[in-house]
Amino acid sequence: MRILVTGGAGFIGSNFVRRTLEDAYPGLEGAEVTVLDALTYSGNLANLAPVADSPRYRFVHGDIRDADLLDELYPSIDAVVHFAAESHVDRSVRDASIFVETNVLGTQRLLDAALRHDLQRFVHVSTDEVYGSISEGSWSEDRPLEPNSPYSASKAGSDLLARSYHRTHGLNVSITRCSNNYGPYHFPEKVIPLFVTNLIDDRHVPLYGEGNNIRDWLHVDDHTRGIAMVLVGGRAGEVYNIGGGTELTNRELTGLLLEATGRDWSYVDRVPDRLGHDLRYSVDIAKIRAELGYEPQVPFAQGLADVVQWYRDNRAWWEPLKAAAALD
């Protein structure tokens, strides 16, 4: 299979690329991978350095909104796995425009190119945040979409576009919705890498409100393995939730990170809560489990310990990113 991976230099996309080129996914052995990435602030070619010399890999610097570029690329591919997105909620609260342009318009350009070139397969990677917030229980895939941030609203719009291209045009597209990811190569504006890198550098960390917001944590290896399963065996027009099964309040997560880095609660600064901050996310993974045999495999305690160690060992990767973005 010849796969175009959009946003393949980002955190989750690069993990999918590395694992695919390592032949880690049944049904994708020997796959050729083309990465299309605009290399905005969170895209980083260093994320792809481990596979840069693979004869099955090539990188294209470009924008998913560039229809002419897509027309050049699509004749040589069989499938698209679409990760490219603006994804940071706080940034979307400050300015939603680029989220609409990239997440909605960019997805529409990719889908239109898929129709023009009779693409065999399209997997659209989304987020559980499109569902909104849930106080108890878990969302199944037929839950109505009720996004509460400009970021999640833009992702919900792209999900609906992808679904419509299956219903209207018969495009072989599936949608995945994941819970909160963690793992190596995670851009250090997100909570786990930000907290870990601050704490190991003897800096304070910001905790929103009382820290009572609850998230389900999913290791990036489990997430991209689930995406590969959907690519190979998912049904057209269907949505698949991918979760990790570890629910923690932000306060509980902070406590674990303090313990892992040898710090105490004096390093935590309470900050005003985020506007429109969803209280709890939780996805029901019964569908992908029953249809495709997915199960999360990385125990959270081990995964978190490995991540903390990775950031200790890879200062050369994250220090320039934090300096450039003025993150603390």
N, C-alpha and C positions, 0 to 999 in steps of 0.2 A: 504494500500500500504506500502511496505517496501522499504525505500529510502536510498541509499548510497549518502552522500553529501561529495564530495571531497573539501578540503580546507574549511571545515566547522567551523574551529576555527578562520578564518579570518574575516575581516570587513563585507563583503556582505554575505558570506556563513553563518556566525553565526546568522545574522539577519534572514535569511531564516529558519534556524534551530529553533530559538526561536519562530518565528511566526507559523511555522508548528506545533510545539508541543503545542502551545496555541490554536490550531484548528482555526486559523485565515483565512484559505484558503478553500473555497468551493471545495469539491472533494477530499480533503486531510485529512478530519477529521479522527482522530484515527490512522494516519500514524505512523509507526515506523521509527526512524531515526538512522542510523549509520553514524558517522562522521569519515572520514579518513583524517588525517592531519599530515604533517611532523613536525609541530611546528618549522618552521624556524623563522626568526626574526619577521615576521608580524603575525604569528599564535599565539594565546593566549587563553589558557583554561579559563581565566577569562571572556572571551567573552561569554562563554557557562555556566557560573556559575548559571544564573537564571533558567536553565532547567536541571542542572546536576543530580538532584534527580528524574527526570521523569522516570517511568518504561519503557517508549517507546524510551528511548535514550541510546545509548552506544557510547563510544569513542574508536577509534583504532589509535594508534600512528604508522604511517608508511608512505611510499613513494608511490606515484601513479606509479612510474616506476618499482615497485617490482611486477613482474608478478606472483610469487608464492603467495604473500600475496593476490593479487586480486583473484586468484583461490580459496583461502580460503573464501573470503568474498562474491563473486558473487552468490554462490548457495542459499544464504539466503536473497537475495534482488530481488526486482522487477524492480527498476528503479535507474538510476544514474543522479544526478544533479551535473555537473562538474564545480566547481568554482576554483579549485586549479590552481594557476598561479603565476609566477613572474610578477609584474605589474608596477614597478616604472620606468618611462622613463629614468630619470637621471642615475639610476643604469645600465640600458641596454646600455646607451651610453658609460659608463666606461668599461663594460664587458658584452658582449652579450651571453656568453657561457651558463650560467645557465638558461637563458631565452629560448634558443633553447632546452636544455635538459628537462626542466620541461614542457614548454608549448607545444612543438611539440612532443618529444619522450614520455612524460608522457601521453598526450592525445592519442597517438597511442596505448600505452599499455592498456589504459582503453577501447578503442574501440575494440581491439583484444580480450580482456577478455569478452566483451559483446557478441561477436560472438561465442566464445567457450561455453558460458553458456546460449545462446539463450535468452538474456535479453529482457524484454518487452519494455522498454522505456529508452531513453538517451537524456538529455538536456545539450547541450554544451553552457556555458555562455561566451560570448565574449564582444567586445568593439566597439564603433563607430570609434575608432582610426584606424581600419583596412581600412577604406575608404580613409584616407589621410586628405586632407584639402579642404574646399569648401568655396568660396568667397561669394556666395549668394544662396538662396534656401536651400533645405534640401535633404539629401540622402534617396532614397528609397532602399529597400533590394536588388534590382537587379543592384545597382551601382557597377562598377568594383572596385576591391580592389587595393588601391595604398598606402600601408603603408609607412611611412616616418621615423620611428625609429626602432631600433632593437626589442624593445618590441612589437610594433604593427605588425611588420613583422612576429614575432614568433606567435602572436595570429592569424594573417591571415593564416599562415601555418596550425595551428590547426583547424581553421574553414574549410579549404578546405579538410583536412583529414576527418573531421566529415561528410561533405557533400558527400565525395567519398564513405564512408562506407554505406551510404544510397543508392547511385546510383549503387555501385558495388555489395553489399551484401544484400541490402534490410533492413538494420538496421533501426529501428524506432527512428531516431534521429532528433531533431530540434535544431536550433541555435538561441541564442538571442544576440543582440548587443545593449549595453546601452550607454547612455551619462554619463557625469561626476557625480558620486555619492557623496552624503554627508550624514552625520548622526552620531549618537553615535557609540562608539567603533571603530572609524576610526583611523588607525595607524598614529601617529603624524609626519610622513615625508610628508604626502600629504598636499596640500595647505591650506585647511580650518582648519584642526586641528593644523597644524604647526603655522599658523598665530594666531589662537585663543589662543593657549597655550603660545606662545611667548608674545602676547600683554597683557594677563592678568598677566603675570609675569614681566611686564615692560621691555620687550626686543624688539629689532628691528625685522623687517621682511624683507625678500628679495623679490623684485619685478623684474621679468625678463623684461629687455628692457624698452619700454614705457608702457607696460601693456596693449597693444591693442589686445592681443589674446582673442578670444571669445569662451566661452564654454556654453553648455546647461546643467543646473543643475537639477539633479534628486534625490529626497530623497530616501534613501535606502529602506524605507518601500514600496514606490511605485514600485521600481525596483523589489524587491523580490516578491511582489504581482503579477507583470507581469510575472515573471518566473514561479510562481505557475500556472498561467493561461495557459501558454504554455505547462507546464508539463501535465496538465489535458486535455487540449483541442487543443493543437497545432498540425498541420499536419506534418507528417513525411517528412523529406527532405526539410523543409521550414525554412527560416530565418525570425525572428521577431525583428524589432527595438523597443526599449523601451526608451522613452525620458521623460523629465520633463516639457519642455515648457518654461523654464526661461533662456534666453540668456543674458549673462553679459560679458563685457570685464574683464580681470583680474584687471584692474585699478578700475572699478566699484565695483567688488567684494571686493577688498581691502578697498575701501571707506566704504562699508557697515560693514566690520569687524572692522574697526577703530571706527566707530560710535557705534557699539554694545559693544565695550570694553572700550569706553571712552578715546580713544587715538586720536592723530592727525597725520598729514602726516610727522612730524619730526621723527616718528618711522619707516618710510619706507626707506630702502636702495635699490637703483637701482643697479642691478647686470647685467653682460653681458647676453644676450639672450641665451637660450638653443640651441644647435646644432639641426638643422632640426626641429625647433619649428613650428608646424602647426598653421596657423592663426585662423582658425574657424572650429568648428564641429557643425553639426546640423542634427538631424535625423527626418525623416518623420515617424510618428507613425500611419498613416492611416490604414495600414494593420492589426496591432494588435487591433486597435480600432474597425475596421469593423468585423473582424473574432471572436474576443474574448471579446469585450466589455471593453477593457482597457481604463482607463483615469487616469492621475496623480491626486492624491487627496490631497497632502500636499502642501498648499500654501508656496511659498519660504520664504516669510517674517517670517511666523510663524515657519517654519522648521528651518531656520537659528537661530532665537532667542532661540528655544529649544536646538539646538546644542551648542550654546555658553553657555547656562546655564548648560547643561550636563557636559561640560568640567570644568566649575567652581565647580560643585558638585562632580566631580570624579577624583580629583587629584591623589588619590591612584592608579587609573588605569593607568594614562598616565605618571606620573612623572618617574617611573622606566623605562618605555619604552624609553623616551627621553634620560635619563641618559645612558642607555645601548647603544643606537645608536648614542650618542653624537650629538643630533639634536638641533639646535638653529636657 
